[in-house]
């Protein structure tokens, strides 16, 4: 591959073979970052992503296999790739898995997997990359992709919500600890996003109807990726420890269904009385 003319430090993105991760790769490539693209089972997809990025932007890319079910090994692999690649100035912890296991059906092995992929490995990678930035004097950025469910519960989300909440709070702690070194740590909390993991075609996000979301549809991957790229950029130079929601207003609607039900009930009560205030009889 040809070398990019950018002098920016490399950005490491996990889960880069599809969905939000692939969109983040494009967003950061447009900003001139060389890329290290983490993947798990999508080796064929990651090769296609690298080909696209090089063809479109001339981006220098390398792939690294990361099995996030094993945080210790994933951290070792990232440490090794950084030693080989040189300076890394940005980490995007994007990879994750969904889970809707009811609490009464909790399986310990599944619980461990969800926490490893969605919380423990991202924290371990942030530790490795943060230490690298400190040692090399790089005022870098870390962006963790969490979820609106880091703060909003959902039925069947005992593992998932708890893992995302753990990553969200760790984001704030790392922001506090890394700030004296000029390193910023933030999280992006998407609502429903049109991805294959959510059973949707990424290109159809504008045509998918979601009446319970104020915007009436899920997010497109590019809409999430653009926020990640902003937080990773100098444009957000004074932003750290934040969790930025990108959900089309979904998290604003918690009381809406109950309010509508209450309004209907109040309307029915009013209709049961005549204009003089005398109760009607059936």
Secondary structure by P-SEA (a helix, b strand, c coil): cccccccccbbbbccccccaaaaaaaaaaaacccccccccccaaaaaaaaaaaaaaccccbbbbbbccccaaaaaaaaaaaaaaaccccbbbcccccccccccccccaaaaaaaaaaacaaaaaaaaaaaaaaaaacccbbbbbbccccccccccccaaaaaaaaaaaaaaaaaaaaaccccbbbbbbbbccccccccccccccccccccccccccccccaaaaaaaaaaaacccccccccbbbbcccccccccaaaaaaaaaaaaaaaaaacccccccccc
